[in-house]
Structures are given as structure tokens and as C-alpha cells.
Amino acid sequence: MKTIQLAALAALTILPTQAAWVEWSTIVPTNQVNGTFNGGTIVATRTNVNAGIASGSPGLAPNSISTLITPSFASLYPLNAGGVLPMLGASYNDTNESFDGQINFTGLGNGYMPTGTIFGLLDIDSRENLNNLRAFDASGNLITTPWLAQRPGLLGFLDASLLDGIDSVASLNPVPYSFTSNAYNFIGPDANDSGGALMFLTNQDISLITYSTEHRLPGLVGGGGYNFAIGSDVPEPSTYAMVSTALLGAAYLKRRQKAV
């Protein structure tokens, strides 16, 4: 009986208590944002900035959502304590602005973002493209096959009641994207999708992500841009049950063998 109790305790011990999202917090210089994730550090930087037609410039900045998250979204994408979903904002001030960026994962414990990590694009504003989204594997080699897997509930609603004259359940559509020439390209819709999110799971270990982003059409002035959300996923409860059952079964067989 003692063996079975120990096995049950082991089964409970391996269960993670909660998913975790990257906490984007520390801005070192203007062009760099740091984030903490599972005890490691993720570093995002930007280069080749085109500041557009007015003062100011596009940039990277920590961002978060708390009060606009619906229970249905939270059920698919477990949140940090307090119901907060931290994000990295790739923002704009004016039209024709653009910059290149990268997100480096080599500061994590294994030197890479592991397979099965949630990778989300949130608050997808109108007429803004995310181009040449490329990833590099744990050895630093360019990944040449699709590395983002559609997660159940791909189009997640942060807040389906967030109506700004454009957003609604009926008008919120998936953002067109493709994987060509070893890169993803996301085409910004004509209407804002600030109430929705494209959520994926990575299917390979990734040490680096690079991308280009642009506010593509002239004649429009105003803030906006993509937001990146990166977090750990939680296996289905049935997975936990299977693991626990397997451990208990092994313990039972071992006890029977000792008794024979």
C-alpha cells in the first residue's frame, strides 16, 4: 500500500499548477525589451526603423490585457495569476512606418523555446502586415517547414463584446496568412481585429524568431500594431489521468510481483 501511495504522490507532483506567460517588463534601451519566462530571459530587439510621416517612431513595448478577457478565451488559454495576459506590443504611430525585429530565446534554460509553446498574435489592427516571420531551431538553423500548428479555437475572442464600431462576432475573421519561402506572412485586415487573437502552438524547438512589420497604407494616422503573446500550454486533463493511472498501475504490478 505504501508503494501505491508514493506512486500517487509522484503522479500529483508532476502536474503543473498553472500555465505561465512571458512577462514583458524591462526596457533596457529604446530598441530592446526583456521578458522573464520559466526562470529564463527572452530578449526582443528592433532594427531598420522607418519612422513614417510624423513625429515619433514605431517600437516595442510591454503591454497586457486583464479586464477584456472573456471566460471562453481563458478556458482555452490559461492566464497568469490575476487573469493577466502579458504581451509584447509592436506598435505604430503613423502610416508607412516599419521596422525589423527579432525575439531571442537563447536565454532560456535549454537555450530555446520548447515545442508546444503557445504563440499568439493579438490585437491585430487594420492595414498592418507581419512579414517574413522566420524561426531558427535549437542549433541555430533556419526552419524550412511550417512551425506553427493551429490550436483548437484558433480564432480566440479576447472580448467578443468589445464593439468599437468595427469589431463584432460576425465581422471578426481570421487574418489571412501563408507559409512561403521558409517564412510566414500575415496580411492585416481592412477592419481592426482588436477583440480577437490568432493562437498557435509551436511544433519545433525554436531559438530565434525574426520578422518585419509595416503599417502599409498611406493616408492613415494613429496608433496600433501586432502584439505577441508567448506562454506555456497545459495538457488536457485526460493526459494527467492517463499518466496517473499508468503510475498507479505500475506500482500495483510491482507490489503483486513482490508478493508472489
N, C-alpha and C positions, 0 to 999 in steps of 0.2 A: 504493500500500500504506500509505503514511503516513496518508493521509486516512481509510482504514478503521480504522487503529489509533486515531486520535484519536476517531472516532465510537464505537468500542467503549469507550474510556475514558470518554467522556461518558455512555454508557449505564450504566456502572458507577457513575459519580459521582452520578447522580440517585437511586440506590437508597437508601432509608433503612436505617440499620443496625439499628434496633430501635424497637418501639413505646414510648411513654412514657405513664406515668400521672401524674395530678396528685399532687404530694407535699404533702399537707396537714400543715403543721408549726407555723406560728407562730400562737399565740393572742394577739391584741392585748388587747382587753378580754374579759370573760366571754362576751359575745354575738357575738363575731366570730372567725372562723377564716380564715387566709390560706393559699393554696396556690400553688406555683410550677408552671408548665406551659409547656414550649416557650419558655422565656425570658420569660414574662409572669407576671402575678399574677391569681389568681382569689380573690374575697372572698366568704365566706359569712357571713350575719348572721341573727339571730333576733329576733322581737318578739312581743308579746302572749302572754307566758308564763303558763300556768296550772300552778302547781307541784303540784297534786293534794292528796293526803290526808296526806302525811307530810313529814318534813324533806327538804331538798334540792330540786332542780328539774331538769326536763329541759334538755338543752343540746346544743351542738355540740362535737365533739372529734375530733382526728386519730386515726385507727385504721389498722391494717394487718393483712394476713394473709401468712404466709410458709410455715409448716410444714404448713398444712392444704390446700394447693393440689395437686390431682391433675394428672398429666401430660396427661390428656384436656382438662381445663379450660385449662391453659397452652397447649395446641396451638390452641385457639380464641381465646384472649385473651392475647396476648404480654405478658410481665411486665417490670417494671423489673429492673435488674441485681440479682442475688442472689435472684431469684424472689419479689420482694415486690410485693404488690398494695395500694397505699395507698388509704385510704377516708376519707370524711367521715362520722362517726357522728352521727346524730340520735337521741339516747338518752333514756331514761326511767328514773325511779326508782320510780314508783308509778302506780297506776291513775288515770284521769281527768286525767292530765297532757296538756298540749297546748301547741303554740306555732306561730307562723307563721315561715316562713323564706324566704330568697332567696339565690341564687347568682349573683354578678355577674361577667360575662366581659369587661367593657369594658377591663380592664387588660391583656388580651392584645394581641399585636402589631397585629392588624387591628381590635381592639375587639369581637370576637365569637368564640364557639366555632364552628369551621367545620363545614359539612356533612360527614357521615361520621365524626364523633367517636363513640367508644364511650361510652354512658351506661348504667351498671349500677346495679341495686338489689340489695344483698347482705344476707345475714343477716336475713331477713325474719321477725321474731318474731311470736308469736301475738297476735291480737286488737289489732293496731296498724294504723291506716289512714294512708295518704298521700293527702290530698285536694287538689283544686284545683291540680294541678301544671300551671302555665301557663308558656308561653315567649314571648319577645319577639324580633323579628327584629333584623337589624343596624342598622335605623333606629329601633328602639325601639317598633315597633308590635306589638300583640298578635297572635300567630299563631293563626289560627282554623281551621286544618286539622291533622290528626294529624302530629306532627313526630318521632315515634319510630317507627323501622322495625324490624320483627322481624329479628334477626340469626340466621343458621344456628346451631342449638344454643341457642335462646332460653333454655331452662331449663338453665343450666350448673351442674354439680356442683363446688363448691369442694372437697368431700371426701365422696364417697359412702360412706365407711366411718365417718364421724363419727356414731356412734349414741349418742344421749343418752336413749334410751327412746322417742323420738318419730320422729327422722329415720331414713329408710332410702330406698333407691332406690324401693321400692314406694310409700311414703307421701308422697314429695316431689312435690307437684303445682304447676303454675303458679298464681301468685296471680291471682285474678280482677281484671280492670281494664277500664275503659271510657273512651272519649273523648266527653264530652258538655259542652255549654255552653263550648266552647273550652278544656276542661281534662281532664287525665287524673285518674282516681280509682282507687287501688289499695286493695283490701279485704284487710285482714290475715286470714290463715287461722286456723283454730282450733288447729292444731298449728304448732310452730316449723318454719321452713324455714331453720335456721341453716347447713345444709350446702349450700344452693343459691343461685342468683342468677338474676335476670331481666336479660338483657343486650340492649341495643338499639343501633342506630346512628341518629344524628340525620340527618334528611333536609333540614334547612334550617339556615342560619346563625343563631346564637342569641346575643343579647347579655345576656339576663337570664332566669333561671328563678325563679318564686315558687311557694310551696306551703304547705299546712297539714298538720300531722301530729298524731295523737292516739292515746293508749292508751285504747281506747274502753270497755272493760267494767269495772264495779266489782268489788271483791272480790279482786283480784289485786295482789300487790305483788312487785316485782322489776325488775331492770334489763333493758334491751333496746332495740329500735328499729331503724329502717332505717339502712343505710349506703349512701352514694353513692360510686360509682367512676367516674371520668371519664378517658378516655385516647384516644390516637390509634390508629387502626386501620392494619393493614398490608395492602396489596393482595395478591391471590393471586399466587403465583409465575408463573402463566401471563401475568399482566399485565406483569410485568417482562420476560418473554421476548418478548412482543409489542412492547414499547417498544424493546428492544434490537434485535430483528430489523428493525423499521422504520428505526431509525437506521442500522444497517449497510447495509440495502438502499438508503437514500437516498445514503449515501456511495458505494456501488458504482456507482449510476447516474450520480452526479456525476463519478466518475472515468472512466467509459465515455464520457461526453459530452466531457470534456476530451481524451480520447484520439482522438476522431473528427476 
